[in-house]
Every structure is written in structure tokens, then in C-alpha cells.
Amino acid sequence: MKKTTLLNPALSALVAHCGHFDEITICDAGLPIPANVERIDMALSPGVPDLLACIDAILSELQLQSVILAQEIIEINPQVHQQILDRIAQEQQLSGRQIDITYISHDAFKRQSHNSRAIVRSGECSPYSNVIFSCGVPF
């Protein structure tokens, strides 16, 4: 039995298989997921689990280098945007490393998600609640 926070075997394997610059998308319940990208579906019902629970679980094991967000989240969903920024700030403090944040249009975000090693679908049902993590290295 694992001792760490992340118990889901598919998420744990995803993090273990990632290398430097690999990308993982964590999305809301509505983001289209391309057929050629691994889908890890965590959604049980609307809001369960929420995006932040999925982010927290993944960050418990993932070394984060940078983040991509849809620029629309700033105005349309400021509460979730701030909560994501808080998680990134906390991760910077824990790792002692700068984590770059890039904003792109939602359309560009959807195209970028096609490059992900996997897309983790949450039950989040608030708009533009999606993030792409680029993996770093812990050394």
C-alpha cells in the first residue's frame, strides 16, 4: 500500500511515466478530449471531484516546471483562477523554484491539450477550469 497522498493507480502511473517537459492536462467536465490522448476520468458527478482536488493529488507527486491556463479564466472564473494561482505559489515555495505561468486563448488551450501525455477529467463544472502542467525534474 502506498504511503503518499496519491492513491489512484492511473494518476500515480502517469506521474511516474512523465519526463522533463511532458505535459498533463487537468480539465473540467466539458473540455473535449482527443481520441489519441490517454483519458483518466475522475468525474463521478457534477463537482466531484472538483478541479482543485485533482490538482492537489497530482501535485503531491509531480515536479512542476510551468503551467498553461486559458486567458478567459481571469475574467470569467476569477475564483478558480485565484485558487490555481495559490496552488502554484505554494508549489513554488515548497520546491524553491520559479514556476512560469502562460496564458493562451481557450481555443489554443484545446489545441495544446492534444500534446498531453494524458488528460485528467475532473467533475468540475465551472467555466475555463482547465490547466496544463509541464513536468520538471527534482534535481
C-alpha positions as CSV (number, residue, x, y, z in Angstrom):
1,M,0.0,0.0,0.0
2,K,1.3,3.4,-1.0
3,K,2.2,5.9,1.8
4,T,1.8,9.1,-0.3
5,T,-1.3,11.1,-0.9
6,L,-1.9,10.0,-4.4
7,L,-3.6,6.6,-4.2
8,N,-5.2,6.5,-7.7
9,P,-3.1,3.9,-9.7
10,A,-3.7,5.6,-13.1
11,L,-2.6,9.0,-11.8
12,S,0.3,7.6,-9.9
13,A,1.5,5.7,-13.0
14,L,1.0,8.8,-15.2
15,V,3.3,10.9,-12.9
16,A,5.8,8.0,-12.8
17,H,5.9,7.8,-16.6
18,C,6.4,11.5,-17.2
19,G,9.7,13.0,-18.1
20,H,11.0,16.6,-18.3
21,F,8.7,18.9,-20.4
22,D,5.9,16.2,-20.7
23,E,2.5,17.8,-20.3
24,I,-0.5,16.7,-18.3
25,T,-3.9,18.4,-18.8
26,I,-6.3,18.6,-15.8
27,C,-9.7,19.7,-17.1
28,D,-13.3,20.4,-16.2
29,A,-16.1,18.0,-17.1
30,G,-16.7,19.7,-20.5
31,L,-13.2,20.0,-22.2
32,P,-13.2,17.9,-25.4
33,I,-10.6,15.1,-25.1
34,P,-9.0,13.9,-28.3
35,A,-9.2,10.2,-29.0
36,N,-5.4,9.9,-29.4
37,V,-4.6,11.2,-25.8
38,E,-4.9,8.9,-22.7
39,R,-8.0,9.9,-20.7
40,I,-8.0,9.4,-17.0
41,D,-11.6,10.1,-16.0
42,M,-12.0,11.0,-12.3
43,A,-15.5,12.6,-12.7
44,L,-18.2,10.9,-10.6
45,S,-20.9,13.6,-10.7
46,P,-21.1,17.4,-11.2
47,G,-18.4,18.9,-9.0
48,V,-17.0,15.6,-7.7
49,P,-14.1,15.7,-7.6
50,D,-13.5,19.3,-8.3
51,L,-10.5,20.6,-10.3
52,L,-8.6,21.6,-7.2
53,A,-8.8,18.2,-5.6
54,C,-7.3,16.7,-8.8
55,I,-4.6,19.4,-8.9
56,D,-3.7,18.7,-5.2
57,A,-3.5,15.0,-5.7
58,I,-1.2,15.3,-8.8
59,L,1.0,18.0,-7.2
60,S,1.6,15.6,-4.2
61,E,3.9,13.7,-6.5
62,L,4.6,15.8,-9.6
63,Q,7.6,18.1,-10.0
64,L,6.1,21.1,-11.8
65,Q,8.0,23.4,-14.1
66,S,5.4,25.5,-15.8
67,V,1.6,26.0,-16.2
68,I,-0.7,27.0,-19.1
69,L,-4.1,28.5,-18.5
70,A,-6.8,29.8,-20.8
71,Q,-6.8,33.6,-20.6
72,E,-10.6,33.6,-20.3
73,I,-10.4,32.2,-16.8
74,I,-9.1,35.5,-15.5
75,E,-12.4,37.4,-16.1
76,I,-14.9,34.6,-16.3
77,N,-13.9,32.4,-13.4
78,P,-11.7,34.6,-11.1
79,Q,-12.3,32.5,-8.0
80,V,-11.0,29.2,-9.5
81,H,-8.2,31.3,-11.2
82,Q,-7.0,32.6,-7.9
83,Q,-7.2,29.1,-6.3
84,I,-5.0,27.8,-9.0
85,L,-2.5,30.6,-8.6
86,D,-2.5,29.9,-4.8
87,R,-1.6,26.3,-5.5
88,I,1.2,27.3,-7.9
89,A,2.6,29.8,-5.3
90,Q,2.5,27.1,-2.7
91,E,4.3,24.7,-5.0
92,Q,6.9,27.4,-5.8
93,Q,7.5,27.8,-2.1
94,L,7.8,24.1,-1.4
95,S,10.1,23.4,-4.4
96,G,12.2,26.6,-4.1
97,R,11.8,27.0,-7.9
98,Q,10.1,29.5,-10.2
99,I,7.0,28.1,-11.9
100,D,6.2,30.0,-15.1
101,I,2.5,30.7,-15.9
102,T,1.5,31.3,-19.5
103,Y,-2.0,32.4,-20.7
104,I,-3.3,31.5,-24.1
105,S,-6.8,31.6,-25.7
106,H,-9.2,28.8,-24.9
107,D,-9.1,27.6,-28.5
108,A,-5.3,27.5,-28.3
109,F,-5.6,25.7,-25.0
110,K,-7.7,23.0,-26.5
111,R,-5.2,22.5,-29.3
112,Q,-2.3,22.4,-26.9
113,S,-4.0,19.7,-24.8
114,H,-3.6,17.4,-27.8
115,N,0.2,17.3,-26.9
116,S,-0.5,16.0,-23.4
117,R,0.7,12.6,-22.2
118,A,-2.8,12.3,-20.6
119,I,-5.8,14.4,-19.8
120,V,-7.3,14.0,-16.3
121,R,-11.0,14.9,-16.3
122,S,-12.5,16.2,-13.1
123,G,-16.1,16.7,-12.2
124,E,-15.6,20.5,-12.2
125,C,-18.5,22.3,-13.8
126,S,-17.3,25.9,-13.7
127,P,-16.1,27.6,-16.9
128,Y,-12.5,27.5,-18.1
129,S,-11.4,25.4,-15.2
130,N,-8.5,23.7,-17.0
131,V,-4.8,23.7,-16.6
132,I,-1.8,22.2,-18.4
133,F,1.1,21.2,-16.2
134,S,4.6,20.9,-17.8
135,C,6.7,18.5,-15.8
136,G,10.0,19.5,-14.3
137,V,12.8,17.5,-12.7
138,P,13.5,17.3,-9.0
139,F,17.3,17.8,-9.4
